[in-house]
Amino acid sequence: MPYGCWQDVHTYLENTRELINKKFHAARPFVNMETGQIADYRLHPQNTNVFTLELRKEHFDKTDFIRKLTEDNIFRSFVRLSVNAGGLRPYLTDMPAYRERKSYLTVKRYLEMFRYHQDITDGVSLNTLPTDVIRRIYDKNNVLPGANVEPWPEGPAGLAIAEPVYSFRMAFYPVQLLMRIDNPHLLSGTDTPAPIHIVNDSEKDATVDLRVQLRDPQGRAAELLTRKGIAIPQGRMVELPFKLSAPANAASGKHVVETYLFAGDRKIAENSYDIFILAARDRITTYSARKVALYDAVPTRFAGLGMKSTSDILKTLKIPFQPIRGFDHLADYDVLIIGANSLDGTVFESGKTLNQWLKNGGRLLMFEQCVAGSLPWVNDERIMLLAKSSFVEHFHKKHPIFNGIEDEMIWESPAGQQGGLFETCLELNDGFLSLAAVGDNRDPGGVRSVINDRRIGDGEYLISMISTTDRFGKDATITRYVGNMLSYILSDAISPYAAATKNTDVPVTHTVGIEAKDVVYIDIKSAVNRGFADEVEGDKQGGWTDYGASHDLRNIPTGRSSLGGGVPFDIIDPAGNQGKSCIVLAGPTRDYFPRESSEIAVDKKLDKLFFLHTLLWVKAGKGDVVLEYEVKYRNGETETIAMKNHIDLADWWMGRDCPNGRVVYRDGDKGVYLSEWVNPKPNLEIASIKAITQGNAIPVVIAVSGKSRFAQRIDRVDVEDNRE
């Protein structure tokens, strides 16, 4: 059942089910679609006139592009919105291609998800304009720049049928086959679970025959499965186990899984799913001979956890390399590879060495990292922990790292990690090759880079945050991508798409981090008063800030973890602590929480304290104190740590890094900050600390850690020098 614009959804959501039952005397699913006009400002001249001509160029002014993309206004917000719905460049330069992608990503898929989950939802709201489906054209001169319709419809009120019509048609067949493909990127000769679900939303029971076939890039179809006489009761769904196989002799490229349902001789439904197959003959097996150093901390840092490492990939590909534990002898190597999840104190402290080696012609490849922070060898590179996405847009498809995998749609929805292509992203600078939506489109910083390539002096560094380590050898797109990256970095060519770094100095920014051996975990159990999960808003029961299940932090990992930062914390599991795991203090709309916490025992000499905390319902200006930590020393002296809004932490919703507050955990739009305090009296033992609200925000303290006094210095004293 269709409804009007999305703004009207709130007026009918609560009673829709009752109204449908009253009218039809049966349960019926419903779908809401937004309405709009041909001149909707999503494709406004304010955007097309600014971006379109420049983005049609192979090489464009990235600095100017970034400046415009990050402007804080309604027009730019819809440009940012397009990144996750098919791509910014097609949106502004090739509307038919954009519509085709958008229809697959945000129409067909959403409706299929809804129909598959009808047991837990009654309806779905689609933010899709009818002008995205059918465009009624009155005059060519009235069409906005970039809104190309080919071929042009005839007649005074011509009708152009756009791609989303077909996606809607497939999604709305009353009886339809839905396929949930576990890995849509297959290596030839492998298979993947792809269970079939036939859902019956018609008005009566149905009996159907099915056929599944695979169509190759040349248009040839091969039958995969036939089944006759499948009975599906009205309003129910039938599941059939199925494995999707990529033929051993399959050609590389995009293949289409086609499904058909028949009632007797009459076709009653069809559907299709794009998959990517990489043929064995197209996997890269030979690489240039170079002197390669590999810094891979995973085998020791995560020993015993079964994590795969970049070392495993290089060994599989038979690329010779020398494992290193420091960077003192980089001059002996042509190429340095920093393995996945290997950023640590050694890397962060080696900025000058890495910077000089790169300027002298070194080539560096860094795989994905789980730690946020500024990179040490150049001034404007930073890893950030924001939201993840299953879609990335490549802006320089002729770069060698994209050979054979230029189409973004064959990257989309990869195997593993709930479909997310990356866990961390990169600061947006002129080195970007690929962009992704990592936050709300209203946030000027909601689009970031995930792959950067830059020249520095005579050298080059390539950084990729695409999750590769667990997917290499399973996911065809990722397998080809890893081979491409290694082939490129082991060559002696520098791509014309590698931007020249303008500021080649070593950064002066301070990276917050601590080695695990130096950390002191502060036990806050004596002060916690709430759990991470809340079920009912405003009942003064449950946990978090009492705003219900959609506004809690139930998904945060518990136990000892650095999350996305460089400081380990011990996050309390509420299940093992009578349901309590964090400290929540009073603030706007929540005056029934305490004004201050109980005292938290420390009993240690510490160089620093680190706080894992966040804010909700902030009613403070930038720089206003929102939270204080009172530190009591054993001798009776005290220190007050004033935590300031947008300096040390900020509101959790769409939170961004502050000067002393890095977002180290994110659950959708919700963020948690890591803040550091340097103890001005490290020779005095800290007896206790407590948290005190200022009433202009709801503070939540999740965990506290410290750096033990002298620990780093003692560990690094040379024995012979010490004796002298």
Phi, psi and omega per residue, in radians:
M1 nan 2.091 -3.136
P2 -1.454 2.608 3.054
Y3 -2.206 -3.029 -3.071
G4 -1.517 -2.539 -3.020
C5 -1.219 2.783 -3.043
W6 -1.137 -0.453 3.133
Q7 -1.121 -0.380 -3.125
D8 -1.529 -0.075 -3.043
V9 -1.003 -0.727 -3.036
H10 -1.060 -0.474 -3.066
T11 -1.323 -0.341 -3.094
Y12 -2.112 -0.146 -3.049
L13 -1.006 -0.726 -3.007
E14 -1.240 -0.536 -3.061
N15 -2.018 0.158 -3.100
T16 -1.048 -0.766 -3.085
R17 -1.050 -0.737 -3.137
E18 -1.157 -0.708 -3.129
L19 -1.141 -0.707 3.132
I20 -1.127 -0.784 3.127
N21 -1.090 -0.657 -3.121
K22 -1.157 -0.692 -3.085
K23 -1.379 -0.744 -3.004
F24 -1.825 -0.131 -3.104
H25 0.978 0.554 3.111
A26 -2.889 2.804 3.082
A27 -1.306 2.372 3.090
R28 -2.393 2.367 3.048
P29 -1.231 2.707 3.083
F30 -2.323 2.683 3.126
V31 -2.297 2.285 3.063
N32 -1.781 2.405 3.064
M33 -2.235 2.468 3.122
E34 -1.319 2.601 3.049
T35 -1.796 2.921 3.137
G36 -3.049 -3.100 -3.098
Q37 -2.117 2.865 -3.137
I38 -1.088 -0.504 -3.111
A39 -1.681 0.402 3.131
D40 -0.936 2.429 -3.022
Y41 -1.268 0.042 3.028
R42 -1.073 -0.604 3.111
L43 -2.085 1.009 -3.027
H44 -1.527 2.623 3.044
P45 -0.955 -0.429 3.075
Q46 -1.036 -0.433 3.094
N47 -1.748 -0.867 -3.064
T48 -1.107 -0.693 -3.140
N49 -1.196 -0.452 -3.097
V50 -1.504 -0.675 -2.966
F51 -1.878 -0.632 -2.827
T52 -1.040 -0.913 -3.093
L53 -1.070 -0.703 -3.118
E54 -1.178 -0.696 -3.078
L55 -1.320 -0.188 3.045
R56 -1.399 -0.149 3.103
K57 -1.459 2.590 3.079
E58 -1.159 -0.740 3.069
H59 -2.030 2.228 -3.113
F60 -2.308 2.917 -3.101
D61 -1.311 1.731 -3.055
K62 -1.219 -0.614 -3.140
T63 -1.085 -0.774 3.107
D64 -1.180 -0.682 3.101
F65 -1.041 -0.795 -3.135
I66 -1.110 -0.735 3.131
R67 -1.019 -0.768 -3.115
K68 -1.274 -0.716 -3.112
L69 -1.081 -0.577 -3.061
T70 -1.659 0.206 3.056
E71 -1.190 2.522 -3.041
D72 -1.687 1.435 3.052
N73 -2.662 2.931 -3.027
I74 -1.128 -0.593 -3.108
F75 -1.160 -0.793 -3.132
R76 -1.202 -0.473 -3.141
S77 -1.092 -0.588 3.138
F78 -1.410 -0.422 2.966
V79 -1.142 -0.792 3.123
R80 -1.114 -0.614 3.127
L81 -1.076 -0.582 -3.074
S82 -1.190 -0.371 -3.078
V83 -1.035 -0.673 -3.066
N84 -1.606 -0.004 -3.080
A85 -2.062 0.428 3.096
G86 2.338 -0.286 3.066
G87 2.095 2.368 -3.121
L88 -1.161 -0.743 -3.073
R89 -1.159 -0.843 3.066
P90 -1.070 -0.635 3.135
Y91 -0.992 -0.682 -3.057
L92 -1.713 -0.207 -3.070
T93 -2.269 -0.315 -3.061
D94 -2.591 1.334 -3.033
M95 -1.054 -0.698 3.101
P96 -1.006 -0.730 3.116
A97 -1.149 -0.685 3.122
Y98 -1.113 -0.753 -3.133
R99 -1.074 -0.702 -3.135
E100 -1.091 -0.761 3.120
R101 -1.177 -0.807 -3.104
K102 -1.051 -0.691 -3.126
S103 -1.086 -0.654 -3.127
Y104 -1.292 -0.726 -3.023
L105 -1.393 -0.701 -2.964
T106 -2.074 -0.003 3.060
V107 -1.987 -1.206 -3.078
K108 -1.014 -0.825 -3.074
R109 -1.154 -0.766 -3.119
Y110 -1.086 -0.755 -3.128
L111 -1.166 -0.646 3.097
E112 -1.165 -0.701 3.097
M113 -1.053 -0.756 3.131
F114 -1.087 -0.823 -3.090
R115 -1.163 -0.587 3.108
Y116 -1.188 -0.557 -3.050
H117 -1.859 0.560 -3.112
Q118 -1.117 -0.282 3.109
D119 -1.241 -0.316 -3.110
I120 -2.138 0.008 3.106
T121 -2.540 2.579 -3.127
D122 -1.686 -0.394 -3.056
G123 -2.834 3.057 -3.109
V124 -2.467 2.521 3.095
S125 -1.946 2.096 -3.114
L126 -1.793 2.194 3.086
N127 -1.524 1.103 -3.078
T128 -2.262 2.087 -3.110
L129 -1.273 2.518 2.984
P130 -0.994 -0.496 3.081
T131 -1.195 -0.223 3.006
D132 -1.432 -0.206 -3.062
V133 -1.874 -0.924 3.125
I134 -2.341 2.221 3.130
R135 -1.871 2.108 3.072
R136 -1.628 2.035 -3.020
I137 -1.873 2.236 3.135
Y138 -1.807 -0.578 -3.032
D139 -2.740 2.237 3.141
K140 -0.961 -0.571 -3.094
N141 -1.237 -0.280 -3.122
N142 -1.577 -0.090 -3.120
V143 -1.369 2.368 -3.112
L144 -1.193 2.599 3.092
P145 -0.943 2.326 3.127
G146 1.598 -0.258 -3.120
A147 -1.557 1.145 -3.068
N148 -1.343 2.340 3.064
V149 -2.154 1.995 -3.123
E150 -2.257 2.303 -0.094
P151 -1.310 2.752 -3.124
W152 -1.233 2.297 -3.123
P153 -1.216 2.583 3.137
E154 -1.549 2.814 3.047
G155 1.667 2.814 -3.098
P156 -1.164 -0.438 3.114
A157 -2.320 1.047 -3.054
G158 -1.089 2.657 -3.117
L159 -2.051 2.133 3.110
A160 -1.837 2.098 3.121
I161 -1.548 2.059 -3.121
A162 -1.677 2.859 -3.055
E163 -0.900 -0.717 -3.077
P164 -0.972 -0.395 3.093
V165 -0.969 -0.748 -3.074
Y166 -1.274 -0.581 3.058
S167 -1.158 -0.713 3.077
F168 -1.090 -0.749 -3.105
R169 -1.056 -0.809 3.134
M170 -1.096 -0.689 -3.069
A171 -1.278 -0.393 -3.016
F172 -1.777 0.034 3.057
Y173 -0.953 2.239 -3.096
P174 -0.973 -0.706 3.029
V175 -1.950 2.125 -3.027
Q176 -2.512 2.611 3.085
L177 -1.697 2.202 3.090
L178 -1.993 2.339 -3.132
M179 -2.078 2.258 3.141
R180 -1.867 1.618 -3.049
I181 -1.471 2.063 -3.073
D182 -1.125 -0.799 -3.135
N183 -2.291 1.786 -3.118
P184 -1.439 0.133 3.137
H185 -2.175 1.669 -2.963
L186 -1.853 2.461 2.914
L187 -1.363 2.469 -3.139
S188 -0.989 2.452 -3.136
G189 1.464 0.100 3.116
T190 -2.042 2.976 3.116
D191 -2.405 3.024 -3.124
T192 -2.616 2.541 3.037
P193 -1.032 2.349 3.115
A194 -2.544 1.120 -3.084
P195 -0.979 2.468 -3.128
I196 -1.733 2.345 3.069
H197 -2.187 2.176 3.079
I198 -1.886 2.069 -3.061
V199 -1.891 2.411 -3.104
N200 -2.021 1.756 3.071
D201 -1.876 0.342 3.071
S202 -1.386 -3.055 -3.073
E203 -1.613 0.024 -3.134
K204 -2.618 2.956 3.081
D205 -1.069 2.685 -3.106
A206 -2.373 2.576 2.997
T207 -2.211 2.201 -2.998
V208 -2.318 2.772 2.920
D209 -1.883 2.573 3.138
L210 -2.207 2.671 3.020
R211 -2.429 2.340 3.080
V212 -2.136 2.305 3.121
Q213 -2.444 2.791 -3.138
L214 -2.030 2.154 -3.133
R215 -1.837 2.210 -3.061
D216 -1.502 3.046 -3.094
P217 -1.058 -0.350 3.118
Q218 -1.560 0.007 3.098
G219 1.594 0.077 3.142
R220 -1.511 2.361 -3.088
A221 -1.893 2.432 3.079
A222 -2.188 2.306 -3.107
E223 -1.244 2.349 3.126
L224 -1.906 -0.599 -3.043
L225 -2.813 2.429 2.932
T226 -2.315 2.545 3.119
R227 -2.636 2.393 -3.100
K228 -2.041 2.657 2.979
G229 1.167 0.777 3.125
I230 -1.572 2.101 -3.105
A231 -1.647 2.272 3.111
I232 -2.248 1.954 3.106
P233 -1.086 2.680 3.118
Q234 -1.039 2.327 3.112
G235 1.343 0.168 -3.097
R236 -2.099 3.050 3.130
M237 -2.334 2.446 3.119
V238 -1.996 2.344 -3.136
E239 -1.900 2.374 3.082
L240 -2.175 2.213 3.093
P241 -1.173 2.499 -3.135
F242 -2.758 2.476 3.017
K243 -2.014 2.239 3.118
L244 -1.596 2.153 -3.067
S245 -1.955 2.417 3.018
A246 -1.665 2.068 -3.107
P247 -0.981 2.543 -3.117
A248 -1.083 -0.487 -3.118
N249 -1.753 0.270 -3.086
A250 -1.148 2.535 3.063
A251 -1.402 2.658 3.069
S252 -1.204 2.522 3.076
G253 2.393 -3.029 -3.121
K254 -1.474 2.166 3.056
H255 -1.940 2.795 -3.104
V256 -2.159 2.158 3.000
V257 -1.496 2.060 -3.119
E258 -1.901 2.378 3.130
T259 -2.192 2.532 -3.131
Y260 -2.409 2.473 3.015
L261 -2.077 2.417 -3.124
F262 -2.220 2.508 2.931
A263 -1.993 1.735 -2.984
G264 1.198 -2.200 3.128
D265 -1.627 0.020 -3.042
R266 -1.768 2.201 3.063
K267 -1.299 2.210 -3.115
I268 -1.965 -0.177 3.112
A269 -2.871 2.644 3.002
E270 -2.491 2.741 3.134
N271 -2.692 2.897 3.118
S272 -2.684 2.657 3.137
Y273 -2.424 2.235 3.094
D274 -1.440 2.379 3.016
I275 -2.300 2.808 3.089
F276 -2.046 2.323 3.106
I277 -2.086 2.331 3.048
L278 -1.886 2.049 3.139
A279 -1.269 2.592 -3.135
A280 -1.022 -0.636 -3.096
R281 -1.207 -0.284 -3.118
D282 -1.736 0.028 3.058
R283 -1.367 2.358 -3.108
I284 -1.263 2.208 -3.088
T285 -2.142 -0.227 3.127
T286 -2.129 2.436 -3.083
Y287 -2.338 2.659 3.106
S288 -1.090 2.512 3.124
A289 -1.405 1.995 3.103
R290 -2.365 2.808 3.047
K291 -1.451 1.921 -2.986
V292 -1.967 2.220 2.991
A293 -1.853 2.376 3.120
L294 -2.086 2.109 3.006
Y295 -1.774 1.805 -3.062
D296 -2.241 1.836 -3.079
A297 -1.546 -0.153 -3.040
V298 -1.058 -0.816 -3.092
P299 -1.000 -0.528 3.120
T300 -1.733 -0.712 -3.084
R301 -1.156 -0.629 -3.107
F302 -2.081 0.627 -3.114
A303 -1.019 2.382 3.085
G304 1.504 -0.097 -3.106
L305 -1.663 -0.074 3.105
G306 1.294 0.308 -3.132
M307 -1.287 2.400 3.038
K308 -1.337 2.717 -3.054
S309 -2.320 2.926 3.066
T310 -1.126 -0.530 3.049
S311 -0.964 -0.727 3.140
D312 -1.063 -0.706 -3.133
I313 -1.132 -0.830 -3.115
L314 -1.107 -0.656 3.106
K315 -1.151 -0.719 3.117
T316 -1.064 -0.691 -3.119
L317 -1.491 -0.024 3.111
K318 1.036 0.725 3.067
I319 -1.654 2.053 -3.138
P320 -1.145 2.437 3.108
F321 -2.670 2.803 3.087
Q322 -1.980 2.026 3.066
P323 -1.152 2.375 3.100
I324 -2.232 2.718 3.114
R325 -2.054 0.043 3.103
G326 -2.810 3.135 -2.991
F327 -2.109 0.379 -3.091
D328 -1.227 -0.411 -3.042
H329 -2.066 0.607 -3.123
L330 -1.076 -0.487 -3.124
A331 -1.040 -0.298 3.137
D332 -1.406 -0.087 -3.002
Y333 -2.194 2.624 3.062
D334 -1.537 -0.609 -3.010
V335 -2.288 2.379 3.020
L336 -2.046 2.251 3.038
I337 -1.983 2.113 3.009
I338 -1.667 1.992 -3.023
G339 -1.181 2.896 3.121
A340 -1.001 2.412 3.042
N341 0.974 0.703 -3.077
S342 -2.045 0.053 3.076
L343 -1.146 2.178 -3.140
D344 -2.595 -3.007 -3.100
G345 -1.022 -0.636 -3.141
T346 -1.077 -0.756 3.117
V347 -1.159 -0.835 -3.070
F348 -1.082 -0.504 -3.113
E349 -1.558 0.045 -3.036
S350 -1.960 0.436 -3.071
G351 -1.006 -0.814 -3.103
K352 -1.108 -0.742 3.140
T353 -1.096 -0.820 -3.134
L354 -1.137 -0.723 -3.141
N355 -1.033 -0.829 -3.101
Q356 -1.197 -0.693 3.124
W357 -1.085 -0.711 3.105
L358 -1.146 -0.788 3.138
K359 -1.042 -0.515 -3.129
N360 -1.465 0.078 3.062
G361 1.969 0.104 3.117
G362 -1.175 2.695 3.107
R363 -2.117 2.192 -3.034
L364 -2.131 2.334 3.010
L365 -2.129 2.174 3.082
M366 -2.048 2.193 3.072
F367 -1.420 3.107 -3.053
E368 -1.000 2.585 -3.119
Q369 -2.254 2.621 3.127
C370 -1.737 -0.041 -3.079
V371 -1.886 2.322 3.073
A372 -1.510 2.628 3.089
G373 2.703 2.906 3.102
S374 -1.314 2.393 3.101
L375 -1.386 2.492 -2.872
P376 -1.472 -0.201 -2.987
W377 -1.695 -0.075 3.121
V378 -2.682 2.799 -2.914
N379 -1.356 -0.447 -2.961
D380 -2.217 0.659 3.030
E381 -2.043 2.264 -3.101
R382 -2.557 2.401 3.019
I383 -1.588 2.369 -3.053
M384 -2.235 2.580 3.095
L385 -1.859 1.755 3.113
L386 -2.205 -2.818 3.136
A387 -1.251 2.757 3.098
K388 -1.863 2.909 -3.083
S389 -2.533 2.782 3.077
S390 -1.713 0.118 -3.111
F391 -2.332 2.337 3.007
V392 -2.233 2.632 3.130
E393 -1.954 2.173 3.137
H394 -1.615 2.195 -3.093
F395 -1.697 -0.233 3.135
H396 -2.339 1.352 -3.016
K397 -1.242 -0.225 3.103
K398 -1.511 -0.040 3.050
H399 -1.115 2.426 -3.085
P400 -0.973 -0.445 -3.103
I401 -1.227 -0.218 3.136
F402 -1.838 0.180 -3.134
N403 -0.962 2.164 3.099
G404 1.409 -0.124 -3.112
I405 -2.380 0.708 -3.067
E406 -1.214 -0.553 -3.064
D407 -1.316 2.067 -3.117
E408 -1.054 -0.462 -3.085
M409 -1.213 -0.291 3.066
I410 -1.616 0.065 2.953
W411 -1.693 -0.488 -2.966
E412 -1.087 2.500 3.091
S413 0.972 1.054 -3.091
P414 -1.313 2.965 3.123
A415 -1.226 2.431 3.008
G416 1.465 2.859 3.051
Q417 0.918 0.706 3.086
Q418 0.947 0.533 3.048
G419 1.472 -0.095 3.137
G420 -1.232 2.317 -3.126
L421 -1.425 -0.315 -3.091
F422 -2.703 2.757 3.092
E423 -1.862 -0.517 3.114
T424 -2.268 2.854 -3.129
C425 -2.330 -3.075 -3.028
L426 -2.133 2.674 3.023
E427 -0.994 2.474 -3.112
L428 -1.400 1.968 3.076
N429 -2.462 -3.114 -3.013
D430 -1.229 -0.021 3.096
G431 -1.538 0.016 -3.017
F432 -1.160 2.410 2.971
L433 -1.879 -0.560 -3.092
S434 -2.417 2.435 3.138
L435 -2.061 2.746 3.095
A436 -2.562 2.653 3.034
A437 -1.408 2.131 -3.075
V438 -2.183 0.217 -3.138
G439 -2.922 -3.115 3.132
D440 -1.064 2.441 -3.118
N441 -1.134 -0.321 3.083
R442 -1.321 -0.266 3.119
D443 -1.455 2.100 3.118
P444 -0.985 -0.421 3.099
G445 -1.703 0.362 -3.064
G446 -1.335 -0.107 3.072
V447 -2.096 2.266 -3.135
R448 -2.343 2.980 3.106
S449 -1.527 2.678 2.995
V450 -2.155 -0.234 3.058
I451 -2.414 2.168 3.104
N452 -2.139 2.463 3.064
D453 -2.360 2.126 -3.082
R454 -2.481 2.594 3.011
R455 -1.647 2.516 3.054
I456 -2.465 1.997 -3.015
G457 1.060 -2.232 3.105
D458 -1.626 0.030 -3.081
G459 -1.927 -3.012 -3.059
E460 -2.665 2.533 2.976
Y461 -2.287 2.413 3.128
L462 -2.077 2.155 -3.108
I463 -2.075 2.256 3.122
S464 -2.255 2.190 3.057
M465 -1.725 0.089 3.076
I466 -1.103 2.283 -3.131
S467 -1.224 1.944 -3.038
T468 -2.054 -0.601 -2.887
T469 -1.053 -0.798 -3.110
D470 -1.393 -0.229 -3.037
R471 -1.824 -0.319 -3.138
F472 -1.033 2.327 -3.124
G473 1.492 -0.095 3.090
K474 -2.094 -0.898 -3.123
D475 -1.562 2.112 -3.031
A476 -1.112 -0.731 -3.123
T477 -1.118 -0.809 -3.122
I478 -1.155 -0.668 3.128
T479 -1.082 -0.783 3.100
R480 -1.153 -0.693 -3.125
Y481 -1.089 -0.792 3.124
V482 -1.078 -0.762 3.099
G483 -1.063 -0.720 3.119
N484 -1.107 -0.781 -3.128
M485 -1.071 -0.814 -3.115
L486 -1.168 -0.699 3.104
S487 -1.065 -0.693 -3.119
Y488 -1.229 -0.844 -3.046
I489 -1.225 -0.429 3.110
L490 -1.503 -0.056 3.046
S491 -1.501 -3.106 3.078
D492 -1.942 0.207 -3.117
A493 -1.612 2.535 3.012
I494 -1.995 2.121 -3.079
S495 -1.115 2.526 3.044
P496 -1.148 -0.188 3.115
Y497 -1.552 -0.069 3.066
A498 -1.379 2.067 -3.076
A499 -1.327 2.526 3.074
A500 -1.387 2.096 -3.131
T501 -1.150 2.161 -3.095
K502 -1.372 -0.686 -3.129
N503 -1.897 1.776 -3.034
T504 -1.658 0.137 -3.118
D505 -1.290 2.743 3.037
V506 -1.225 2.397 -3.095
P507 -1.145 2.630 3.092
V508 -1.835 0.041 -3.141
T509 -1.182 2.609 -3.119
H510 -1.640 2.215 3.115
T511 -1.681 2.150 3.131
V512 -1.403 2.099 3.141
G513 -2.974 2.874 -3.130
I514 -2.755 2.449 3.063
E515 -1.230 2.529 -3.091
A516 -1.000 -0.577 -3.100
K517 -1.214 -0.314 -3.092
D518 -1.722 -0.097 -3.016
V519 -1.380 2.505 2.987
V520 -2.028 2.043 3.142
Y521 -1.460 2.070 3.135
I522 -1.497 2.169 -3.114
D523 -1.430 1.945 -3.098
I524 -1.775 0.208 -3.082
K525 -0.993 -0.552 -3.105
S526 -1.191 -0.270 -3.043
A527 -1.997 -0.220 -3.056
V528 -1.183 2.498 -3.112
N529 -2.308 -0.078 -3.137
R530 -2.469 2.797 3.025
G531 -1.676 -3.087 -3.133
F532 -1.514 -0.358 -3.052
A533 -1.909 2.482 3.067
D534 -2.376 2.424 -3.082
E535 -1.793 -0.725 -3.028
V536 -2.118 2.193 -3.113
E537 -1.226 2.309 2.965
G538 1.295 0.252 -3.113
D539 -1.626 0.027 -3.131
K540 1.077 0.318 3.077
Q541 -2.025 -3.021 3.033
G542 1.181 -2.418 -2.999
G543 -2.470 -2.932 -3.093
W544 0.882 -2.342 -3.046
T545 -1.798 0.282 3.044
D546 1.189 0.672 3.091
Y547 -1.992 0.335 3.047
G548 1.512 3.106 -2.970
A549 -1.177 -0.513 -3.102
S550 -1.402 -0.166 -3.114
H551 -2.243 0.816 3.046
D552 -2.201 -3.027 -3.065
L553 -2.160 0.684 -3.048
R554 -1.102 -0.355 -3.063
N555 -1.552 -0.039 -3.104
I556 -1.152 2.357 3.114
P557 -1.136 2.475 3.080
T558 -1.855 2.921 -3.067
G559 1.625 -2.942 -3.088
R560 -1.459 2.116 -3.048
S561 -2.774 2.602 3.018
S562 -1.621 -0.058 -3.054
L563 0.889 -2.173 3.140
G564 -1.826 0.349 -3.114
G565 -2.086 -2.926 -3.090
G566 -1.867 0.244 -3.109
V567 -2.154 2.145 3.072
P568 -1.291 2.455 3.046
F569 -2.237 2.738 3.039
D570 -1.866 1.717 -3.063
I571 -1.573 2.163 -3.018
I572 -1.203 2.340 3.000
D573 -1.471 2.000 -3.087
P574 -1.074 -0.464 3.141
A575 -1.108 -0.449 3.141
G576 -1.797 0.189 -3.104
N577 -2.454 0.777 3.084
Q578 0.966 0.638 3.047
G579 1.416 0.062 -3.070
K580 -2.003 2.427 -3.045
S581 -2.590 -0.146 -3.075
C582 -2.602 2.891 3.134
I583 -1.826 2.075 3.098
V584 -2.025 2.198 -3.091
L585 -1.967 2.922 -3.042
A586 -1.172 2.625 3.084
G587 -2.955 -2.950 -3.123
P588 -0.939 2.311 -3.131
T589 1.206 -0.045 -3.126
R590 -2.380 1.080 -3.128
D591 -1.398 -0.057 3.136
Y592 -1.529 -0.017 2.986
F593 -1.490 2.777 -3.093
P594 -1.189 2.697 3.113
R595 -1.357 -0.462 3.125
E596 -2.576 2.800 -3.123
S597 -1.530 2.949 2.954
S598 -1.209 2.866 3.113
E599 -1.239 2.423 -3.134
I600 -1.926 2.050 -3.103
A601 -1.198 2.409 3.093
V602 -2.070 -1.035 3.066
D603 0.993 0.759 -3.129
K604 -2.557 2.677 2.893
K605 -1.538 2.180 -3.043
L606 -2.292 2.476 3.021
D607 -1.338 -0.636 -3.053
K608 -2.558 2.785 2.928
L609 -2.127 2.505 3.098
F610 -2.154 2.346 -3.076
F611 -2.055 2.294 3.011
L612 -1.828 1.882 -2.988
H613 -2.704 3.052 3.112
T614 -2.797 3.084 -3.117
L615 -2.305 2.603 2.992
L616 -2.276 2.700 3.083
W617 0.883 0.958 -3.104
V618 -1.316 2.189 3.080
K619 -2.093 0.630 -3.081
A620 -2.112 2.686 3.072
G621 -1.472 2.945 3.110
K622 -1.099 2.259 -3.142
G623 1.597 -0.173 3.097
D624 -1.264 2.499 3.080
V625 -1.260 2.225 -3.123
V626 -2.016 -0.302 -3.079
L627 -2.750 2.456 3.056
E628 -2.159 2.520 2.957
Y629 -1.984 2.149 3.107
E630 -1.671 2.103 -3.119
V631 -1.801 2.164 3.088
K632 -1.914 2.205 3.097
Y633 -1.580 2.820 -3.093
R634 -1.086 -0.505 -3.104
N635 -1.492 0.080 3.103
G636 1.727 -0.252 3.106
E637 -1.211 2.767 3.124
T638 -2.351 2.729 3.000
E639 -2.339 2.482 3.066
T640 -1.913 2.177 3.083
I641 -1.695 1.947 -3.126
A642 -1.615 1.975 3.108
M643 -1.632 2.152 -2.998
K644 -1.909 2.534 -3.134
N645 -1.109 2.266 -3.139
H646 1.145 0.156 3.014
I647 -1.965 -0.895 -3.117
D648 -1.854 -0.480 3.077
L649 -2.910 3.027 -3.107
A650 -2.683 -3.066 3.120
D651 -1.024 2.486 -3.065
W652 -1.236 -0.394 -3.018
W653 -1.375 2.072 -3.080
M654 0.931 0.664 -3.083
G655 -1.132 2.552 3.102
R656 -2.193 2.779 -3.113
D657 -1.002 2.507 3.055
C658 -1.980 2.962 3.125
P659 -0.949 -0.691 3.111
N660 -2.160 0.525 3.139
G661 -2.565 1.778 -3.123
R662 -1.739 2.338 3.064
V663 -1.258 1.975 -3.071
V664 -1.960 -0.098 3.035
Y665 -2.562 2.380 3.140
R666 -2.429 2.311 3.054
D667 -2.152 1.639 -3.017
G668 1.165 -2.154 3.134
D669 -1.542 -0.005 -3.069
K670 -1.672 2.308 -3.064
G671 -2.292 2.688 3.122
V672 -2.186 2.454 -3.003
Y673 -1.881 2.579 2.974
L674 -1.895 2.141 3.109
S675 -2.153 2.602 -3.077
E676 -2.055 2.476 3.031
W677 -2.261 2.183 3.099
V678 -1.562 2.124 -3.084
N679 -1.229 2.058 3.139
P680 -1.290 -0.197 -3.112
K681 -2.257 1.109 -3.031
P682 -1.175 -0.279 3.128
N683 -1.453 -0.135 3.115
L684 -1.709 2.426 3.093
E685 -1.287 2.296 3.054
I686 -1.455 2.127 3.138
A687 -1.419 -0.798 -3.070
S688 -2.817 2.905 2.999
I689 -2.398 2.754 2.985
K690 -2.588 2.714 -3.108
A691 -1.785 2.471 -3.094
I692 -2.340 2.183 3.111
T693 -1.389 2.705 3.050
Q694 -1.800 -0.026 3.058
G695 1.460 -0.134 -3.111
N696 -1.742 0.197 3.050
A697 -2.905 2.834 3.033
I698 -1.688 1.821 3.133
P699 -1.457 2.511 3.040
V700 -2.259 2.157 3.097
V701 -1.823 2.154 -3.046
I702 -1.779 -0.682 -3.130
A703 -2.863 2.768 3.112
V704 -2.390 2.368 3.045
S705 -2.278 2.835 3.091
G706 -2.338 2.818 3.024
K707 -1.830 2.162 -3.062
S708 -1.130 2.507 -3.105
R709 -1.103 2.279 3.066
F710 1.234 -0.101 -2.969
A711 -0.974 -0.856 -3.101
Q712 -1.112 -0.705 -3.049
R713 -1.168 -0.770 -3.119
I714 -1.113 -0.715 -3.115
D715 -1.127 -0.417 -3.041
R716 -1.852 0.088 3.089
V717 -1.301 2.250 3.068
D718 -1.324 2.321 -3.024
V719 -1.033 -0.815 -3.093
E720 -1.151 -0.744 3.121
D721 -1.089 -0.658 -3.113
N722 -1.126 -0.680 -3.137
R723 -1.167 -0.666 3.106
E724 -1.091 nan nan
